[in-house]
Amino acid sequence: MAEPRYEDCVFVNIPFAPEYKPILDSVVFTIHDCGFFPRCALEQFDSGDIRIEKIIDLIKDSKFGIHDISYTMLDPSSNLPRFNMPLELGIFMGAAEYGTGVQRQKEYLVLDKERYRYQVFCSDISGQDIREHGGTPEGAIRAVRNWLSRKRPEYRYPTWQKIRDRYLKFATELPMYAQALEQDIEDFTFNDYSSIVSDWLLVNSWRKKED
């Protein structure tokens, strides 16, 4: 597969906690359905690379970023909060502010469960493009579709409700893909899932219906 273009790539910074998987899955589907390409730290497994360097490389290669900062729970094993999502948001913001060339074209969306909740724990990002998802895939689809649709105003996009309905249809068909691949859905890697979404959309493209 050809390397995706910088202007098509969306860096996805969403918690990897199990309870966030439905949101991550729905966001990946929405990015693909809007004609963009999701990038995520989960796509690389080479243990010879330093994790932060992987993340920096992915951010460098992505014009857009979606950052979910809603995970504020304490880690049950350490009783301490995890700061990976705000860290990656900060790196992305720094690249946009201090980078050169295409890096200064970067744009990003910040997600939280409630639109103004961030003011309690991350008030320095006031003034950024922050949208709420209510902790649901439906809310995430709405926020991401509406944001991405403004990046290419010359394109026609389906409503977020139609993308939601398509995502739900895809989710019901996903077990058949797993069976064909002789895999368990729970064993899908990020790359597996992203590729299956892409393949499904080739057959079920809304653009064909719009033409």
VEXFIBA-834019 format. One record per residue (C-alpha): x, y, z; residue number from 1; residue in three letters. Coordinates in pm, 1 decimal, padded with zeros to 6 digits. Layout:
// VEXFIBA-834019
<node east="X" north="Y" up="Z" pos="NUM" code="ALA"/>
...
// end
This chain:
// VEXFIBA-834019
<node east="00000.0" north="00000.0" up="00000.0" pos="1" code="MET"/>
<node east="00126.2" north="00348.1" up="-00086.6" pos="2" code="ALA"/>
<node east="00235.8" north="00569.8" up="00200.3" pos="3" code="GLU"/>
<node east="-00056.8" north="00798.2" up="00293.1" pos="4" code="PRO"/>
<node east="-00012.4" north="01167.3" up="00219.0" pos="5" code="ARG"/>
<node east="00054.9" north="01416.3" up="00497.9" pos="6" code="TYR"/>
<node east="-00264.2" north="01609.3" up="00418.4" pos="7" code="GLU"/>
<node east="-00472.9" north="01289.3" up="00448.9" pos="8" code="ASP"/>
<node east="-00334.7" north="01165.9" up="00781.8" pos="9" code="CYS"/>
<node east="-00515.6" north="01211.0" up="01112.0" pos="10" code="VAL"/>
<node east="-00320.0" north="01132.1" up="01428.5" pos="11" code="PHE"/>
<node east="-00555.8" north="00956.7" up="01672.5" pos="12" code="VAL"/>
<node east="-00478.4" north="01016.6" up="02039.1" pos="13" code="ASN"/>
<node east="-00748.4" north="00826.6" up="02227.6" pos="14" code="ILE"/>
<node east="-00701.8" north="00622.2" up="02548.0" pos="15" code="PRO"/>
<node east="-00621.2" north="00256.1" up="02492.0" pos="16" code="PHE"/>
<node east="-00823.7" north="00152.2" up="02798.1" pos="17" code="ALA"/>
<node east="-01081.4" north="-00120.1" up="02717.4" pos="18" code="PRO"/>
<node east="-01376.1" north="00105.7" up="02800.3" pos="19" code="GLU"/>
<node east="-01260.2" north="00349.4" up="02529.6" pos="20" code="TYR"/>
<node east="-01235.8" north="00090.0" up="02251.6" pos="21" code="LYS"/>
<node east="-01588.5" north="00160.8" up="02117.8" pos="22" code="PRO"/>
<node east="-01495.2" north="00528.7" up="02086.1" pos="23" code="ILE"/>
<node east="-01161.5" north="00448.9" up="01921.0" pos="24" code="LEU"/>
<node east="-01327.7" north="00209.7" up="01676.1" pos="25" code="ASP"/>
<node east="-01598.4" north="00459.7" up="01583.7" pos="26" code="SER"/>
<node east="-01345.9" north="00740.0" up="01533.6" pos="27" code="VAL"/>
<node east="-01128.5" north="00524.2" up="01306.6" pos="28" code="VAL"/>
<node east="-01436.5" north="00434.8" up="01099.7" pos="29" code="PHE"/>
<node east="-01542.6" north="00800.8" up="01074.4" pos="30" code="THR"/>
<node east="-01196.4" north="00914.4" up="00965.6" pos="31" code="ILE"/>
<node east="-01193.5" north="00656.1" up="00687.5" pos="32" code="HIS"/>
<node east="-01552.3" north="00735.9" up="00587.6" pos="33" code="ASP"/>
<node east="-01462.7" north="01105.1" up="00552.2" pos="34" code="CYS"/>
<node east="-01177.4" north="01017.9" up="00314.5" pos="35" code="GLY"/>
<node east="-00887.3" north="01058.9" up="00555.9" pos="36" code="PHE"/>
<node east="-00635.6" north="00807.8" up="00695.4" pos="37" code="PHE"/>
<node east="-00601.8" north="00734.7" up="01070.7" pos="38" code="PRO"/>
<node east="-00259.6" north="00706.0" up="01230.7" pos="39" code="ARG"/>
<node east="-00208.4" north="00578.0" up="01584.9" pos="40" code="CYS"/>
<node east="00070.9" north="00459.8" up="01811.5" pos="41" code="ALA"/>
<node east="-00099.4" north="00117.8" up="01814.4" pos="42" code="LEU"/>
<node east="-00005.4" north="00061.2" up="01449.7" pos="43" code="GLU"/>
<node east="00362.7" north="00009.6" up="01530.5" pos="44" code="GLN"/>
<node east="00495.6" north="-00280.9" up="01734.4" pos="45" code="PHE"/>
<node east="00870.9" north="-00265.5" up="01676.1" pos="46" code="ASP"/>
<node east="01005.2" north="-00286.3" up="02031.5" pos="47" code="SER"/>
<node east="01343.2" north="-00165.5" up="01905.4" pos="48" code="GLY"/>
<node east="01198.2" north="00185.6" up="01870.6" pos="49" code="ASP"/>
<node east="01150.4" north="00418.4" up="02163.2" pos="50" code="ILE"/>
<node east="00777.4" north="00476.7" up="02210.8" pos="51" code="ARG"/>
<node east="00795.4" north="00857.0" up="02227.7" pos="52" code="ILE"/>
<node east="00997.1" north="00861.6" up="01904.6" pos="53" code="GLU"/>
<node east="00724.9" north="00657.4" up="01732.9" pos="54" code="LYS"/>
<node east="00464.5" north="00905.0" up="01848.8" pos="55" code="ILE"/>
<node east="00671.5" north="01201.9" up="01733.6" pos="56" code="ILE"/>
<node east="00716.4" north="01041.9" up="01390.0" pos="57" code="ASP"/>
<node east="00342.6" north="00980.7" up="01357.8" pos="58" code="LEU"/>
<node east="00265.4" north="01337.8" up="01460.5" pos="59" code="ILE"/>
<node east="00520.4" north="01468.1" up="01211.0" pos="60" code="LYS"/>
<node east="00351.7" north="01270.6" up="00932.5" pos="61" code="ASP"/>
<node east="-00003.5" north="01388.5" up="01016.3" pos="62" code="SER"/>
<node east="-00160.8" north="01721.1" up="00924.7" pos="63" code="LYS"/>
<node east="-00459.1" north="01662.2" up="01152.5" pos="64" code="PHE"/>
<node east="-00493.8" north="01537.1" up="01507.8" pos="65" code="GLY"/>
<node east="-00783.3" north="01417.0" up="01724.0" pos="66" code="ILE"/>
<node east="-00705.6" north="01420.3" up="02095.3" pos="67" code="HIS"/>
<node east="-00939.3" north="01276.2" up="02358.8" pos="68" code="ASP"/>
<node east="-00839.8" north="01410.2" up="02700.7" pos="69" code="ILE"/>
<node east="-01140.6" north="01270.9" up="02886.5" pos="70" code="SER"/>
<node east="-00957.0" north="00987.0" up="03063.2" pos="71" code="TYR"/>
<node east="-00901.7" north="01131.7" up="03410.4" pos="72" code="THR"/>
<node east="-00938.8" north="00818.5" up="03621.9" pos="73" code="MET"/>
<node east="-00664.6" north="00695.0" up="03850.8" pos="74" code="LEU"/>
<node east="-00473.0" north="00387.0" up="03741.6" pos="75" code="ASP"/>
<node east="-00598.3" north="00101.0" up="03965.0" pos="76" code="PRO"/>
<node east="-00249.4" north="-00043.5" up="04007.6" pos="77" code="SER"/>
<node east="-00069.0" north="00280.2" up="04099.0" pos="78" code="SER"/>
<node east="-00355.4" north="00503.0" up="04214.5" pos="79" code="ASN"/>
<node east="-00205.1" north="00774.6" up="03996.6" pos="80" code="LEU"/>
<node east="-00344.1" north="00949.1" up="03686.4" pos="81" code="PRO"/>
<node east="-00210.4" north="00878.7" up="03336.1" pos="82" code="ARG"/>
<node east="-00091.3" north="01176.8" up="03132.0" pos="83" code="PHE"/>
<node east="-00020.6" north="01019.4" up="02791.3" pos="84" code="ASN"/>
<node east="-00308.4" north="01192.5" up="02612.5" pos="85" code="MET"/>
<node east="-00227.8" north="01547.9" up="02732.5" pos="86" code="PRO"/>
<node east="00141.6" north="01481.6" up="02657.9" pos="87" code="LEU"/>
<node east="00068.6" north="01383.4" up="02297.1" pos="88" code="GLU"/>
<node east="-00165.5" north="01680.1" up="02258.8" pos="89" code="LEU"/>
<node east="00114.3" north="01905.7" up="02380.3" pos="90" code="GLY"/>
<node east="00361.4" north="01759.1" up="02130.6" pos="91" code="ILE"/>
<node east="00110.6" north="01812.7" up="01849.2" pos="92" code="PHE"/>
<node east="00045.5" north="02172.0" up="01956.3" pos="93" code="MET"/>
<node east="00418.7" north="02236.3" up="01979.0" pos="94" code="GLY"/>
<node east="00475.2" north="02098.6" up="01628.4" pos="95" code="ALA"/>
<node east="00202.6" north="02328.7" up="01494.2" pos="96" code="ALA"/>
<node east="00341.7" north="02632.8" up="01674.3" pos="97" code="GLU"/>
<node east="00716.3" north="02587.6" up="01635.3" pos="98" code="TYR"/>
<node east="00753.3" north="02353.4" up="01337.9" pos="99" code="GLY"/>
<node east="00851.7" north="02463.4" up="00990.4" pos="100" code="THR"/>
<node east="00698.8" north="02411.7" up="00646.2" pos="101" code="GLY"/>
<node east="00393.4" north="02185.8" up="00640.3" pos="102" code="VAL"/>
<node east="00411.7" north="02135.2" up="01017.2" pos="103" code="GLN"/>
<node east="00263.1" north="02480.8" up="01064.3" pos="104" code="ARG"/>
<node east="-00043.8" north="02366.4" up="00869.3" pos="105" code="GLN"/>
<node east="-00142.6" north="02129.9" up="01150.0" pos="106" code="LYS"/>
<node east="-00498.5" north="02142.9" up="01283.3" pos="107" code="GLU"/>
<node east="-00640.8" north="01951.4" up="01577.0" pos="108" code="TYR"/>
<node east="-00961.7" north="01870.4" up="01757.0" pos="109" code="LEU"/>
<node east="-00978.4" north="01817.4" up="02133.4" pos="110" code="VAL"/>
<node east="-01247.1" north="01584.6" up="02268.7" pos="111" code="LEU"/>
<node east="-01380.2" north="01554.4" up="02622.1" pos="112" code="ASP"/>
<node east="-01684.8" north="01393.6" up="02777.2" pos="113" code="LYS"/>
<node east="-01831.8" north="01735.1" up="02855.1" pos="114" code="GLU"/>
<node east="-01740.4" north="02044.5" up="02654.9" pos="115" code="ARG"/>
<node east="-01621.9" north="02265.2" up="02941.1" pos="116" code="TYR"/>
<node east="-01505.7" north="02001.1" up="03188.8" pos="117" code="ARG"/>
<node east="-01143.0" north="02050.3" up="03076.5" pos="118" code="TYR"/>
<node east="-01142.4" north="02388.6" up="03253.2" pos="119" code="GLN"/>
<node east="-01113.4" north="02201.8" up="03582.9" pos="120" code="VAL"/>
<node east="-00806.0" north="01991.9" up="03497.9" pos="121" code="PHE"/>
<node east="-00646.2" north="02140.6" up="03182.7" pos="122" code="CYS"/>
<node east="-00744.0" north="02506.7" up="03175.1" pos="123" code="SER"/>
<node east="-00440.2" north="02618.4" up="02972.1" pos="124" code="ASP"/>
<node east="-00599.5" north="02487.0" up="02650.8" pos="125" code="ILE"/>
<node east="-00883.3" north="02739.8" up="02669.2" pos="126" code="SER"/>
<node east="-00958.2" north="02877.3" up="02324.0" pos="127" code="GLY"/>
<node east="-00885.9" north="02551.4" up="02142.3" pos="128" code="GLN"/>
<node east="-01143.0" north="02361.2" up="01933.3" pos="129" code="ASP"/>
<node east="-01298.5" north="02142.4" up="02203.3" pos="130" code="ILE"/>
<node east="-01602.6" north="01923.0" up="02146.7" pos="131" code="ARG"/>
<node east="-01788.2" north="01681.9" up="02372.9" pos="132" code="GLU"/>
<node east="-01864.3" north="01318.6" up="02293.0" pos="133" code="HIS"/>
<node east="-02052.5" north="01227.5" up="02610.1" pos="134" code="GLY"/>
<node east="-01850.5" north="00908.8" up="02642.8" pos="135" code="GLY"/>
<node east="-02035.9" north="00746.2" up="02350.0" pos="136" code="THR"/>
<node east="-01938.0" north="00632.6" up="01998.1" pos="137" code="PRO"/>
<node east="-02234.3" north="00829.0" up="01861.0" pos="138" code="GLU"/>
<node east="-02104.5" north="01148.9" up="02020.9" pos="139" code="GLY"/>
<node east="-01754.5" north="01081.4" up="01889.0" pos="140" code="ALA"/>
<node east="-01882.4" north="01019.3" up="01534.8" pos="141" code="ILE"/>
<node east="-02076.3" north="01345.6" up="01543.1" pos="142" code="ARG"/>
<node east="-01783.7" north="01552.8" up="01669.4" pos="143" code="ALA"/>
<node east="-01526.4" north="01401.0" up="01432.2" pos="144" code="VAL"/>
<node east="-01746.7" north="01408.3" up="01120.4" pos="145" code="ARG"/>
<node east="-01850.8" north="01769.4" up="01174.8" pos="146" code="ASN"/>
<node east="-01490.1" north="01875.9" up="01229.6" pos="147" code="TRP"/>
<node east="-01339.6" north="01685.7" up="00936.1" pos="148" code="LEU"/>
<node east="-01614.9" north="01794.8" up="00696.7" pos="149" code="SER"/>
<node east="-01489.6" north="02153.2" up="00728.8" pos="150" code="ARG"/>
<node east="-01138.1" north="02058.4" up="00619.4" pos="151" code="LYS"/>
<node east="-01246.0" north="01990.2" up="00260.5" pos="152" code="ARG"/>
<node east="-01548.0" north="02211.8" up="00199.3" pos="153" code="PRO"/>
<node east="-01547.4" north="02121.6" up="-00169.8" pos="154" code="GLU"/>
<node east="-01647.8" north="01762.3" up="-00080.8" pos="155" code="TYR"/>
<node east="-01998.8" north="01651.4" up="00005.5" pos="156" code="ARG"/>
<node east="-02021.4" north="01446.8" up="00322.4" pos="157" code="TYR"/>
<node east="-02310.9" north="01241.9" up="00458.6" pos="158" code="PRO"/>
<node east="-02462.0" north="01360.8" up="00783.4" pos="159" code="THR"/>
<node east="-02315.8" north="01230.1" up="01105.0" pos="160" code="TRP"/>
<node east="-02635.8" north="01029.9" up="01154.0" pos="161" code="GLN"/>
<node east="-02575.0" north="00847.3" up="00825.2" pos="162" code="LYS"/>
<node east="-02215.2" north="00774.9" up="00920.9" pos="163" code="ILE"/>
<node east="-02339.2" north="00645.6" up="01257.1" pos="164" code="ARG"/>
<node east="-02586.8" north="00414.6" up="01083.3" pos="165" code="ASP"/>
<node east="-02315.2" north="00290.9" up="00847.3" pos="166" code="ARG"/>
<node east="-02084.0" north="00228.8" up="01142.3" pos="167" code="TYR"/>
<node east="-02352.1" north="00024.4" up="01319.4" pos="168" code="LEU"/>
<node east="-02406.3" north="-00179.0" up="01000.7" pos="169" code="LYS"/>
<node east="-02031.4" north="-00235.9" up="00971.1" pos="170" code="PHE"/>
<node east="-02011.9" north="-00344.3" up="01335.7" pos="171" code="ALA"/>
<node east="-02277.0" north="-00610.7" up="01276.7" pos="172" code="THR"/>
<node east="-02080.6" north="-00745.0" up="00979.0" pos="173" code="GLU"/>
<node east="-01740.5" north="-00736.8" up="01148.8" pos="174" code="LEU"/>
<node east="-01776.4" north="-01089.1" up="01298.5" pos="175" code="PRO"/>
<node east="-01808.2" north="-01228.5" up="00943.9" pos="176" code="MET"/>
<node east="-01474.5" north="-01068.3" up="00853.3" pos="177" code="TYR"/>
<node east="-01319.4" north="-01218.9" up="01164.1" pos="178" code="ALA"/>
<node east="-01455.1" north="-01561.5" up="01074.0" pos="179" code="GLN"/>
<node east="-01322.3" north="-01534.2" up="00718.7" pos="180" code="ALA"/>
<node east="-00981.1" north="-01441.7" up="00855.1" pos="181" code="LEU"/>
<node east="-01002.5" north="-01718.3" up="01117.0" pos="182" code="GLU"/>
<node east="-00942.0" north="-01463.9" up="01390.4" pos="183" code="GLN"/>
<node east="-01117.4" north="-01353.1" up="01702.3" pos="184" code="ASP"/>
<node east="-01232.4" north="-00990.6" up="01694.6" pos="185" code="ILE"/>
<node east="-01056.0" north="-00934.6" up="02024.8" pos="186" code="GLU"/>
<node east="-00728.0" north="-01030.6" up="01858.2" pos="187" code="ASP"/>
<node east="-00751.8" north="-00768.0" up="01583.8" pos="188" code="PHE"/>
<node east="-00463.1" north="-00523.9" up="01587.4" pos="189" code="THR"/>
<node east="-00517.7" north="-00157.4" up="01506.3" pos="190" code="PHE"/>
<node east="-00386.3" north="-00224.0" up="01155.8" pos="191" code="ASN"/>
<node east="-00621.5" north="-00522.5" up="01112.5" pos="192" code="ASP"/>
<node east="-00922.9" north="-00316.9" up="01210.4" pos="193" code="TYR"/>
<node east="-00825.1" north="-00013.1" up="01002.8" pos="194" code="SER"/>
<node east="-00767.6" north="-00229.9" up="00694.2" pos="195" code="SER"/>
<node east="-01102.5" north="-00404.3" up="00733.9" pos="196" code="ILE"/>
<node east="-01279.2" north="-00068.8" up="00764.9" pos="197" code="VAL"/>
<node east="-01105.4" north="00049.7" up="00448.1" pos="198" code="SER"/>
<node east="-01202.1" north="-00268.3" up="00259.5" pos="199" code="ASP"/>
<node east="-01564.9" north="-00247.0" up="00375.5" pos="200" code="TRP"/>
<node east="-01590.1" north="00113.6" up="00261.7" pos="201" code="LEU"/>
<node east="-01462.0" north="00028.0" up="-00085.7" pos="202" code="LEU"/>
<node east="-01766.9" north="-00192.4" up="-00128.9" pos="203" code="VAL"/>
<node east="-02007.0" north="00032.0" up="00063.4" pos="204" code="ASN"/>
<node east="-01890.1" north="00377.7" up="-00039.9" pos="205" code="SER"/>
<node east="-02146.0" north="00652.5" up="00014.5" pos="206" code="TRP"/>
<node east="-01971.2" north="00847.9" up="-00261.1" pos="207" code="ARG"/>
<node east="-02100.6" north="00598.3" up="-00519.1" pos="208" code="LYS"/>
<node east="-02452.8" north="00671.6" up="-00402.3" pos="209" code="LYS"/>
<node east="-02392.2" north="01047.7" up="-00416.1" pos="210" code="GLU"/>
<node east="-02257.9" north="01037.0" up="-00775.5" pos="211" code="ASP"/>
// end
